[in-house]
Amino acid sequence: MLSNLVYTGYVEFPAWGVSRRKGHHEPIISLETFERIQMRLHEGTTAAVRKDLNEDFPLRGFVLCDDCGQPMTAGWSKGRSKHYPYYLCDTRGCECCRKSVRRDEIEDGFAELLRTLQPTQELYGLAKAMFTDAWKMRASEAIRDKSELENQVRGVEKQIQTLLERIIETASDTVIKAYEGKIEKLERQKLLLEEKVDRISPPTRKLDDFIEPALALLSSPWNIYENGNLPFKRAVLRLVFADPIRYSLKYGYRTANPTIPFKMLASISSVNGEMVRPRGVEPLFPE
Ligand SMILES: [Zn+2]
């Protein structure tokens, strides 16, 4: 399934001399993704499959033991009549090894941590303006990228044309074979480039699609986290924290390292209702 080109909306059948071309069916994945998968397959690397992902312990693997820096593990311990959920450090030699922490303690503490990252209403407004600005910048970049890619397509077409002309002029079968091989490579390159061109769509209509989910996360990471399923929760963790967070048996959660957007929001504070820019940060809007 992974190496079947047909899912990209393209077809090819080398045995019949049918080179890669657009089919008449809807693609499921992009050609670029397909090529990336092929590269991965050939590299022989396998993506790590996390065996320890579990709905019961969404923070397992993400919270590190502060003493040894290794991810804490989690599980259920058997009580007399009930099972109790807990997290613990399982590193041999660590001071905290096998000392369990109640799940509530780990997860309530985390909830508090995430809630502190929630910006005020005015900061939210500022963030929205920043996003809109960044979006407009990206839009003009996209237009530039598109014409650059179109130039590249024309360049490849020209190379193909030149090779075709050379084939006509040559009598040697080996040389013709070599040219044909090269042309096929170029044709593939061209398809990839054309797909990229197609994917750069005028972004104006998509502003809200893009901005709303991002702002929703920025405005209340905790709500998004709490209401999401496990993969969603893990995604929120990666979007909000630049590093795994550390938990100490003695001191609880240590200072977390949020990702840039949350760091920016946290570094801007409000005094008497006016925005205060942290030192060293350039103004975003003319004052
Ligand atoms: Zn430890």
py3Dmol code that shows the C-alpha trace and the ligand (Angstrom):
import py3Dmol

protein = """\
ATOM      1  CA  MET A   1       0.000   0.000   0.000  1.00  0.00           C
ATOM      2  CA  LEU A   2       2.825   2.364   0.883  1.00  0.00           C
ATOM      3  CA  SER A   3       4.552   1.952  -2.443  1.00  0.00           C
ATOM      4  CA  ASN A   4       1.451   1.993  -4.607  1.00  0.00           C
ATOM      5  CA  LEU A   5       1.552   5.152  -6.682  1.00  0.00           C
ATOM      6  CA  VAL A   6      -2.146   5.006  -7.503  1.00  0.00           C
ATOM      7  CA  TYR A   7      -3.124   6.671  -4.205  1.00  0.00           C
ATOM      8  CA  THR A   8      -1.448   9.870  -5.339  1.00  0.00           C
ATOM      9  CA  GLY A   9      -3.818  10.270  -8.250  1.00  0.00           C
ATOM     10  CA  TYR A  10      -1.058   9.342 -10.699  1.00  0.00           C
ATOM     11  CA  VAL A  11      -0.557   6.160 -12.679  1.00  0.00           C
ATOM     12  CA  GLU A  12       2.411   4.392 -14.269  1.00  0.00           C
ATOM     13  CA  PHE A  13       3.099   1.002 -15.758  1.00  0.00           C
ATOM     14  CA  PRO A  14       6.723   0.684 -16.803  1.00  0.00           C
ATOM     15  CA  ALA A  15       6.245  -2.833 -18.179  1.00  0.00           C
ATOM     16  CA  TRP A  16       4.047  -1.360 -20.903  1.00  0.00           C
ATOM     17  CA  GLY A  17       6.144   1.734 -21.303  1.00  0.00           C
ATOM     18  CA  VAL A  18       3.577   3.897 -19.524  1.00  0.00           C
ATOM     19  CA  SER A  19       5.528   6.561 -17.679  1.00  0.00           C
ATOM     20  CA  ARG A  20       4.171   8.392 -14.655  1.00  0.00           C
ATOM     21  CA  ARG A  21       1.219  10.619 -15.445  1.00  0.00           C
ATOM     22  CA  LYS A  22      -1.900  12.097 -13.887  1.00  0.00           C
ATOM     23  CA  GLY A  23      -4.753   9.607 -13.650  1.00  0.00           C
ATOM     24  CA  HIS A  24      -8.451  10.345 -13.861  1.00  0.00           C
ATOM     25  CA  HIS A  25      -9.133   9.535 -10.220  1.00  0.00           C
ATOM     26  CA  GLU A  26      -9.103  11.534  -6.982  1.00  0.00           C
ATOM     27  CA  PRO A  27      -5.809  11.411  -5.082  1.00  0.00           C
ATOM     28  CA  ILE A  28      -5.736  10.374  -1.436  1.00  0.00           C
ATOM     29  CA  ILE A  29      -2.205  11.523  -0.690  1.00  0.00           C
ATOM     30  CA  SER A  30       0.062  14.000  -2.432  1.00  0.00           C
ATOM     31  CA  LEU A  31       2.869  12.945  -4.702  1.00  0.00           C
ATOM     32  CA  GLU A  32       5.284  14.680  -2.398  1.00  0.00           C
ATOM     33  CA  THR A  33       4.149  12.585   0.556  1.00  0.00           C
ATOM     34  CA  PHE A  34       4.444   9.493  -1.600  1.00  0.00           C
ATOM     35  CA  GLU A  35       8.030  10.328  -2.540  1.00  0.00           C
ATOM     36  CA  ARG A  36       8.861  10.981   1.090  1.00  0.00           C
ATOM     37  CA  ILE A  37       7.446   7.604   2.029  1.00  0.00           C
ATOM     38  CA  GLN A  38       9.554   5.925  -0.669  1.00  0.00           C
ATOM     39  CA  MET A  39      12.632   7.646   0.668  1.00  0.00           C
ATOM     40  CA  ARG A  40      11.835   6.457   4.176  1.00  0.00           C
ATOM     41  CA  LEU A  41      11.221   2.922   2.957  1.00  0.00           C
ATOM     42  CA  HIS A  42      14.520   2.856   1.156  1.00  0.00           C
ATOM     43  CA  GLU A  43      16.414   4.350   4.050  1.00  0.00           C
ATOM     44  CA  GLY A  44      15.191   1.457   6.111  1.00  0.00           C
ATOM     45  CA  THR A  45      14.425   3.684   9.047  1.00  0.00           C
ATOM     46  CA  THR A  46      11.280   2.979  10.951  1.00  0.00           C
ATOM     47  CA  ALA A  47       9.344   5.558  12.902  1.00  0.00           C
ATOM     48  CA  ALA A  48       9.357   4.730  16.556  1.00  0.00           C
ATOM     49  CA  VAL A  49       6.072   3.313  17.663  1.00  0.00           C
ATOM     50  CA  ARG A  50       5.259   4.353  21.177  1.00  0.00           C
ATOM     51  CA  LYS A  51       3.967   1.385  22.999  1.00  0.00           C
ATOM     52  CA  ASP A  52       3.267   3.340  26.140  1.00  0.00           C
ATOM     53  CA  LEU A  53       0.515   5.577  24.742  1.00  0.00           C
ATOM     54  CA  ASN A  54      -2.560   4.995  26.794  1.00  0.00           C
ATOM     55  CA  GLU A  55      -5.789   6.924  27.320  1.00  0.00           C
ATOM     56  CA  ASP A  56      -5.464   6.418  31.063  1.00  0.00           C
ATOM     57  CA  PHE A  57      -2.135   8.222  31.210  1.00  0.00           C
ATOM     58  CA  PRO A  58      -1.986  10.990  28.630  1.00  0.00           C
ATOM     59  CA  LEU A  59       1.164  12.450  30.180  1.00  0.00           C
ATOM     60  CA  ARG A  60       3.155   9.231  30.209  1.00  0.00           C
ATOM     61  CA  GLY A  61       6.381   9.710  28.322  1.00  0.00           C
ATOM     62  CA  PHE A  62       6.002  13.496  28.386  1.00  0.00           C
ATOM     63  CA  VAL A  63       6.639  14.163  32.048  1.00  0.00           C
ATOM     64  CA  LEU A  64      10.242  13.581  33.042  1.00  0.00           C
ATOM     65  CA  CYS A  65      11.538  12.666  36.479  1.00  0.00           C
ATOM     66  CA  ASP A  66      13.327  15.813  37.630  1.00  0.00           C
ATOM     67  CA  ASP A  67      16.050  13.837  39.352  1.00  0.00           C
ATOM     68  CA  CYS A  68      17.238  11.674  36.483  1.00  0.00           C
ATOM     69  CA  GLY A  69      15.661  13.392  33.447  1.00  0.00           C
ATOM     70  CA  GLN A  70      14.059  10.175  32.213  1.00  0.00           C
ATOM     71  CA  PRO A  71      10.371   9.935  31.256  1.00  0.00           C
ATOM     72  CA  MET A  72       8.154   8.780  34.060  1.00  0.00           C
ATOM     73  CA  THR A  73       6.175   5.652  33.473  1.00  0.00           C
ATOM     74  CA  ALA A  74       2.656   4.980  34.723  1.00  0.00           C
ATOM     75  CA  GLY A  75       0.354   2.163  35.562  1.00  0.00           C
ATOM     76  CA  TRP A  76      -2.263   0.735  37.852  1.00  0.00           C
ATOM     77  CA  SER A  77      -1.358  -0.595  41.243  1.00  0.00           C
ATOM     78  CA  LYS A  78      -3.402  -3.257  42.886  1.00  0.00           C
ATOM     79  CA  GLY A  79      -4.956  -2.204  46.132  1.00  0.00           C
ATOM     80  CA  ARG A  80      -6.975  -4.388  48.435  1.00  0.00           C
ATOM     81  CA  SER A  81     -10.229  -3.861  46.575  1.00  0.00           C
ATOM     82  CA  LYS A  82      -9.421  -1.346  43.867  1.00  0.00           C
ATOM     83  CA  HIS A  83      -6.780  -0.446  41.317  1.00  0.00           C
ATOM     84  CA  TYR A  84      -5.004   2.860  41.740  1.00  0.00           C
ATOM     85  CA  PRO A  85      -3.500   4.844  38.875  1.00  0.00           C
ATOM     86  CA  TYR A  86      -0.023   6.235  39.453  1.00  0.00           C
ATOM     87  CA  TYR A  87       3.032   7.666  37.722  1.00  0.00           C
ATOM     88  CA  LEU A  88       6.562   6.784  38.756  1.00  0.00           C
ATOM     89  CA  CYS A  89      10.240   6.978  37.838  1.00  0.00           C
ATOM     90  CA  ASP A  90      11.555   3.598  36.802  1.00  0.00           C
ATOM     91  CA  THR A  91      15.219   4.493  36.346  1.00  0.00           C
ATOM     92  CA  ARG A  92      17.524   2.191  38.235  1.00  0.00           C
ATOM     93  CA  GLY A  93      19.823   4.140  40.513  1.00  0.00           C
ATOM     94  CA  CYS A  94      17.613   7.247  40.534  1.00  0.00           C
ATOM     95  CA  GLU A  95      16.808   8.591  43.963  1.00  0.00           C
ATOM     96  CA  CYS A  96      13.103   8.484  43.112  1.00  0.00           C
ATOM     97  CA  CYS A  97      13.124   5.045  41.562  1.00  0.00           C
ATOM     98  CA  ARG A  98       9.825   3.210  42.122  1.00  0.00           C
ATOM     99  CA  LYS A  99       8.408   5.952  44.333  1.00  0.00           C
ATOM    100  CA  SER A 100       4.960   6.389  42.869  1.00  0.00           C
ATOM    101  CA  VAL A 101       2.951   9.594  42.603  1.00  0.00           C
ATOM    102  CA  ARG A 102      -0.826   9.522  42.462  1.00  0.00           C
ATOM    103  CA  ARG A 103      -2.136  10.183  38.977  1.00  0.00           C
ATOM    104  CA  ASP A 104      -4.304  13.055  40.222  1.00  0.00           C
ATOM    105  CA  GLU A 105      -1.273  14.824  41.554  1.00  0.00           C
ATOM    106  CA  ILE A 106       0.539  14.632  38.223  1.00  0.00           C
ATOM    107  CA  GLU A 107      -2.492  15.543  36.161  1.00  0.00           C
ATOM    108  CA  ASP A 108      -3.987  18.256  38.357  1.00  0.00           C
ATOM    109  CA  GLY A 109      -0.586  19.903  38.593  1.00  0.00           C
ATOM    110  CA  PHE A 110      -0.313  19.775  34.854  1.00  0.00           C
ATOM    111  CA  ALA A 111      -3.767  21.308  34.434  1.00  0.00           C
ATOM    112  CA  GLU A 112      -2.674  24.191  36.623  1.00  0.00           C
ATOM    113  CA  LEU A 113       0.477  24.607  34.565  1.00  0.00           C
ATOM    114  CA  LEU A 114      -1.485  24.699  31.334  1.00  0.00           C
ATOM    115  CA  ARG A 115      -4.013  27.145  32.775  1.00  0.00           C
ATOM    116  CA  THR A 116      -1.261  29.617  33.604  1.00  0.00           C
ATOM    117  CA  LEU A 117      -0.479  29.775  29.896  1.00  0.00           C
ATOM    118  CA  GLN A 118      -3.936  31.129  29.135  1.00  0.00           C
ATOM    119  CA  PRO A 119      -3.605  34.739  27.994  1.00  0.00           C
ATOM    120  CA  THR A 120      -5.879  37.595  29.017  1.00  0.00           C
ATOM    121  CA  GLN A 121      -8.537  38.912  26.655  1.00  0.00           C
ATOM    122  CA  GLU A 122      -6.385  41.858  25.502  1.00  0.00           C
ATOM    123  CA  LEU A 123      -3.402  39.651  24.867  1.00  0.00           C
ATOM    124  CA  TYR A 124      -5.656  37.440  22.844  1.00  0.00           C
ATOM    125  CA  GLY A 125      -6.582  40.475  20.741  1.00  0.00           C
ATOM    126  CA  LEU A 126      -2.933  41.264  20.215  1.00  0.00           C
ATOM    127  CA  ALA A 127      -2.191  37.700  19.221  1.00  0.00           C
ATOM    128  CA  LYS A 128      -5.009  37.782  16.700  1.00  0.00           C
ATOM    129  CA  ALA A 129      -3.585  40.925  15.132  1.00  0.00           C
ATOM    130  CA  MET A 130      -0.145  39.290  15.012  1.00  0.00           C
ATOM    131  CA  PHE A 131      -1.562  36.232  13.313  1.00  0.00           C
ATOM    132  CA  THR A 132      -3.378  38.286  10.725  1.00  0.00           C
ATOM    133  CA  ASP A 133      -0.173  40.187  10.009  1.00  0.00           C
ATOM    134  CA  ALA A 134       1.858  37.024   9.714  1.00  0.00           C
ATOM    135  CA  TRP A 135      -0.809  35.567   7.478  1.00  0.00           C
ATOM    136  CA  LYS A 136      -0.667  38.470   5.076  1.00  0.00           C
ATOM    137  CA  MET A 137       3.092  38.137   4.941  1.00  0.00           C
ATOM    138  CA  ARG A 138       2.793  34.459   4.155  1.00  0.00           C
ATOM    139  CA  ALA A 139       0.241  35.187   1.465  1.00  0.00           C
ATOM    140  CA  SER A 140       2.597  37.463  -0.411  1.00  0.00           C
ATOM    141  CA  GLU A 141       5.386  34.933   0.051  1.00  0.00           C
ATOM    142  CA  ALA A 142       3.125  32.249  -1.414  1.00  0.00           C
ATOM    143  CA  ILE A 143       2.563  34.285  -4.538  1.00  0.00           C
ATOM    144  CA  ARG A 144       6.314  34.695  -4.888  1.00  0.00           C
ATOM    145  CA  ASP A 145       6.938  30.994  -4.298  1.00  0.00           C
ATOM    146  CA  LYS A 146       4.338  30.080  -6.869  1.00  0.00           C
ATOM    147  CA  SER A 147       5.915  32.089  -9.636  1.00  0.00           C
ATOM    148  CA  GLU A 148       9.346  30.768  -8.643  1.00  0.00           C
ATOM    149  CA  LEU A 149       8.051  27.193  -8.921  1.00  0.00           C
ATOM    150  CA  GLU A 150       6.414  27.959 -12.257  1.00  0.00           C
ATOM    151  CA  ASN A 151       9.785  29.179 -13.459  1.00  0.00           C
ATOM    152  CA  GLN A 152      11.334  25.914 -12.356  1.00  0.00           C
ATOM    153  CA  VAL A 153       8.672  23.956 -14.253  1.00  0.00           C
ATOM    154  CA  ARG A 154       9.476  25.909 -17.406  1.00  0.00           C
ATOM    155  CA  GLY A 155      13.185  25.230 -16.832  1.00  0.00           C
ATOM    156  CA  VAL A 156      12.595  21.485 -16.595  1.00  0.00           C
ATOM    157  CA  GLU A 157      10.373  21.564 -19.697  1.00  0.00           C
ATOM    158  CA  LYS A 158      13.161  23.252 -21.579  1.00  0.00           C
ATOM    159  CA  GLN A 159      15.660  20.593 -20.491  1.00  0.00           C
ATOM    160  CA  ILE A 160      13.288  17.868 -21.646  1.00  0.00           C
ATOM    161  CA  GLN A 161      12.850  19.607 -24.986  1.00  0.00           C
ATOM    162  CA  THR A 162      16.619  19.829 -25.463  1.00  0.00           C
ATOM    163  CA  LEU A 163      17.046  16.136 -24.681  1.00  0.00           C
ATOM    164  CA  LEU A 164      14.280  15.202 -27.106  1.00  0.00           C
ATOM    165  CA  GLU A 165      16.023  17.135 -29.844  1.00  0.00           C
ATOM    166  CA  ARG A 166      19.270  15.342 -29.070  1.00  0.00           C
ATOM    167  CA  ILE A 167      17.557  11.964 -29.283  1.00  0.00           C
ATOM    168  CA  ILE A 168      16.402  12.773 -32.786  1.00  0.00           C
ATOM    169  CA  GLU A 169      19.926  13.664 -33.807  1.00  0.00           C
ATOM    170  CA  THR A 170      21.683  10.648 -32.375  1.00  0.00           C
ATOM    171  CA  ALA A 171      21.962   7.193 -33.879  1.00  0.00           C
ATOM    172  CA  SER A 172      23.502   5.395 -30.924  1.00  0.00           C
ATOM    173  CA  ASP A 173      21.088   3.188 -29.013  1.00  0.00           C
ATOM    174  CA  THR A 174      23.020   3.497 -25.767  1.00  0.00           C
ATOM    175  CA  VAL A 175      23.006   7.271 -25.939  1.00  0.00           C
ATOM    176  CA  ILE A 176      19.284   7.282 -26.722  1.00  0.00           C
ATOM    177  CA  LYS A 177      18.654   5.004 -23.726  1.00  0.00           C
ATOM    178  CA  ALA A 178      20.615   7.329 -21.492  1.00  0.00           C
ATOM    179  CA  TYR A 179      18.679  10.361 -22.739  1.00  0.00           C
ATOM    180  CA  GLU A 180      15.383   8.568 -22.237  1.00  0.00           C
ATOM    181  CA  GLY A 181      16.320   7.728 -18.677  1.00  0.00           C
ATOM    182  CA  LYS A 182      17.158  11.316 -18.033  1.00  0.00           C
ATOM    183  CA  ILE A 183      13.926  12.523 -19.584  1.00  0.00           C
ATOM    184  CA  GLU A 184      11.909  10.209 -17.396  1.00  0.00           C
ATOM    185  CA  LYS A 185      13.638  11.594 -14.310  1.00  0.00           C
ATOM    186  CA  LEU A 186      12.908  15.120 -15.463  1.00  0.00           C
ATOM    187  CA  GLU A 187       9.272  14.250 -16.145  1.00  0.00           C
ATOM    188  CA  ARG A 188       8.933  13.060 -12.558  1.00  0.00           C
ATOM    189  CA  GLN A 189      10.568  16.189 -11.276  1.00  0.00           C
ATOM    190  CA  LYS A 190       8.150  18.217 -13.367  1.00  0.00           C
ATOM    191  CA  LEU A 191       5.120  16.397 -11.930  1.00  0.00           C
ATOM    192  CA  LEU A 192       6.348  17.074  -8.416  1.00  0.00           C
ATOM    193  CA  LEU A 193       6.875  20.742  -9.143  1.00  0.00           C
ATOM    194  CA  GLU A 194       3.472  21.047 -10.804  1.00  0.00           C
ATOM    195  CA  GLU A 195       1.845  19.482  -7.800  1.00  0.00           C
ATOM    196  CA  LYS A 196       3.559  21.989  -5.557  1.00  0.00           C
ATOM    197  CA  VAL A 197       2.314  24.808  -7.780  1.00  0.00           C
ATOM    198  CA  ASP A 198      -1.235  23.435  -7.542  1.00  0.00           C
ATOM    199  CA  ARG A 199      -1.036  23.257  -3.791  1.00  0.00           C
ATOM    200  CA  ILE A 200      -0.109  26.908  -3.400  1.00  0.00           C
ATOM    201  CA  SER A 201      -3.618  28.264  -3.591  1.00  0.00           C
ATOM    202  CA  PRO A 202      -4.509  31.890  -3.082  1.00  0.00           C
ATOM    203  CA  PRO A 203      -4.654  31.940   0.712  1.00  0.00           C
ATOM    204  CA  THR A 204      -7.098  34.801   1.240  1.00  0.00           C
ATOM    205  CA  ARG A 205     -10.176  32.617   1.612  1.00  0.00           C
ATOM    206  CA  LYS A 206      -8.473  30.254   3.985  1.00  0.00           C
ATOM    207  CA  LEU A 207      -7.499  32.849   6.561  1.00  0.00           C
ATOM    208  CA  ASP A 208     -10.232  31.883   8.987  1.00  0.00           C
ATOM    209  CA  ASP A 209      -9.731  28.159   8.532  1.00  0.00           C
ATOM    210  CA  PHE A 210      -6.141  28.617   9.497  1.00  0.00           C
ATOM    211  CA  ILE A 211      -6.414  31.255  12.122  1.00  0.00           C
ATOM    212  CA  GLU A 212      -9.351  29.961  14.140  1.00  0.00           C
ATOM    213  CA  PRO A 213      -7.882  26.650  15.331  1.00  0.00           C
ATOM    214  CA  ALA A 214      -4.537  28.306  16.039  1.00  0.00           C
ATOM    215  CA  LEU A 215      -6.200  31.056  18.055  1.00  0.00           C
ATOM    216  CA  ALA A 216      -8.401  28.587  19.852  1.00  0.00           C
ATOM    217  CA  LEU A 217      -5.316  26.757  21.065  1.00  0.00           C
ATOM    218  CA  LEU A 218      -3.587  29.991  21.960  1.00  0.00           C
ATOM    219  CA  SER A 219      -6.557  31.362  23.850  1.00  0.00           C
ATOM    220  CA  SER A 220      -7.261  28.323  25.972  1.00  0.00           C
ATOM    221  CA  PRO A 221      -4.777  25.493  25.670  1.00  0.00           C
ATOM    222  CA  TRP A 222      -6.318  23.831  28.693  1.00  0.00           C
ATOM    223  CA  ASN A 223      -9.827  23.537  27.228  1.00  0.00           C
ATOM    224  CA  ILE A 224      -8.449  22.177  23.996  1.00  0.00           C
ATOM    225  CA  TYR A 225      -6.353  19.679  25.896  1.00  0.00           C
ATOM    226  CA  GLU A 226      -9.088  18.560  28.233  1.00  0.00           C
ATOM    227  CA  ASN A 227     -11.695  18.026  25.546  1.00  0.00           C
ATOM    228  CA  GLY A 228      -9.445  16.271  23.051  1.00  0.00           C
ATOM    229  CA  ASN A 229      -8.826  12.567  22.631  1.00  0.00           C
ATOM    230  CA  LEU A 230      -5.385  11.085  23.252  1.00  0.00           C
ATOM    231  CA  PRO A 231      -3.705  11.873  19.905  1.00  0.00           C
ATOM    232  CA  PHE A 232      -5.129  15.382  20.193  1.00  0.00           C
ATOM    233  CA  LYS A 233      -3.798  15.766  23.711  1.00  0.00           C
ATOM    234  CA  ARG A 234      -0.351  14.634  22.599  1.00  0.00           C
ATOM    235  CA  ALA A 235      -0.471  17.154  19.762  1.00  0.00           C
ATOM    236  CA  VAL A 236      -1.372  19.939  22.199  1.00  0.00           C
ATOM    237  CA  LEU A 237       1.570  18.939  24.399  1.00  0.00           C
ATOM    238  CA  ARG A 238       3.953  19.275  21.483  1.00  0.00           C
ATOM    239  CA  LEU A 239       2.444  22.567  20.347  1.00  0.00           C
ATOM    240  CA  VAL A 240       2.503  24.167  23.759  1.00  0.00           C
ATOM    241  CA  PHE A 241       5.748  22.907  25.269  1.00  0.00           C
ATOM    242  CA  ALA A 242       9.110  23.118  23.558  1.00  0.00           C
ATOM    243  CA  ASP A 243      10.538  20.472  25.893  1.00  0.00           C
ATOM    244  CA  PRO A 244       9.077  17.719  28.015  1.00  0.00           C
ATOM    245  CA  ILE A 245       8.111  18.971  31.446  1.00  0.00           C
ATOM    246  CA  ARG A 246       9.859  17.878  34.617  1.00  0.00           C
ATOM    247  CA  TYR A 247       8.239  16.732  37.802  1.00  0.00           C
ATOM    248  CA  SER A 248      10.049  16.571  41.103  1.00  0.00           C
ATOM    249  CA  LEU A 249       8.830  14.423  43.961  1.00  0.00           C
ATOM    250  CA  LYS A 250       9.919  17.155  46.338  1.00  0.00           C
ATOM    251  CA  TYR A 251       8.936  20.353  44.531  1.00  0.00           C
ATOM    252  CA  GLY A 252       6.244  19.308  42.051  1.00  0.00           C
ATOM    253  CA  TYR A 253       6.403  20.703  38.519  1.00  0.00           C
ATOM    254  CA  ARG A 254       9.513  22.629  37.570  1.00  0.00           C
ATOM    255  CA  THR A 255       9.509  25.691  35.342  1.00  0.00           C
ATOM    256  CA  ALA A 256       8.232  24.603  31.946  1.00  0.00           C
ATOM    257  CA  ASN A 257       9.539  25.761  28.602  1.00  0.00           C
ATOM    258  CA  PRO A 258       6.597  26.791  26.445  1.00  0.00           C
ATOM    259  CA  THR A 259       6.845  27.194  22.682  1.00  0.00           C
ATOM    260  CA  ILE A 260       7.534  30.621  21.180  1.00  0.00           C
ATOM    261  CA  PRO A 261       3.915  31.833  20.795  1.00  0.00           C
ATOM    262  CA  PHE A 262       3.150  31.116  24.442  1.00  0.00           C
ATOM    263  CA  LYS A 263       6.473  32.528  25.526  1.00  0.00           C
ATOM    264  CA  MET A 264       5.742  35.720  23.618  1.00  0.00           C
ATOM    265  CA  LEU A 265       2.316  36.028  25.182  1.00  0.00           C
ATOM    266  CA  ALA A 266       3.721  35.414  28.633  1.00  0.00           C
ATOM    267  CA  SER A 267       6.454  38.006  28.188  1.00  0.00           C
ATOM    268  CA  ILE A 268       4.022  40.764  27.331  1.00  0.00           C
ATOM    269  CA  SER A 269       2.231  42.028  30.369  1.00  0.00           C
ATOM    270  CA  SER A 270      -0.482  44.560  30.800  1.00  0.00           C
ATOM    271  CA  VAL A 271      -0.097  47.604  33.072  1.00  0.00           C
ATOM    272  CA  ASN A 272      -3.073  49.924  33.638  1.00  0.00           C
ATOM    273  CA  GLY A 273      -4.776  48.471  30.646  1.00  0.00           C
ATOM    274  CA  GLU A 274      -1.903  49.378  28.370  1.00  0.00           C
ATOM    275  CA  MET A 275       0.265  46.927  26.544  1.00  0.00           C
ATOM    276  CA  VAL A 276       3.807  46.813  27.765  1.00  0.00           C
ATOM    277  CA  ARG A 277       6.373  45.519  25.385  1.00  0.00           C
ATOM    278  CA  PRO A 278       9.166  43.496  26.918  1.00  0.00           C
ATOM    279  CA  ARG A 279      12.615  44.973  26.477  1.00  0.00           C
ATOM    280  CA  GLY A 280      14.358  43.959  23.275  1.00  0.00           C
ATOM    281  CA  VAL A 281      11.159  43.189  21.384  1.00  0.00           C
ATOM    282  CA  GLU A 282      10.536  45.301  18.308  1.00  0.00           C
ATOM    283  CA  PRO A 283       7.132  46.977  17.979  1.00  0.00           C
ATOM    284  CA  LEU A 284       4.798  45.003  15.768  1.00  0.00           C
ATOM    285  CA  PHE A 285       2.648  47.908  14.815  1.00  0.00           C
ATOM    286  CA  PRO A 286       3.669  51.543  14.292  1.00  0.00           C
ATOM    287  CA  GLU A 287       3.031  53.520  17.456  1.00  0.00           C
TER     288      GLU A 287
END
"""
ligand_1 = """\
1
ZN
Zn 14.248 9.440 38.201
"""
view = py3Dmol.view(width=600, height=400)
view.addModel(protein, "pdb")
view.setStyle({"model": 0}, {"cartoon": {"style": "trace"}})
view.addModel(ligand_1, "xyz")
view.setStyle({"model": 1}, {"stick": {}})
view.zoomTo()
view.show()
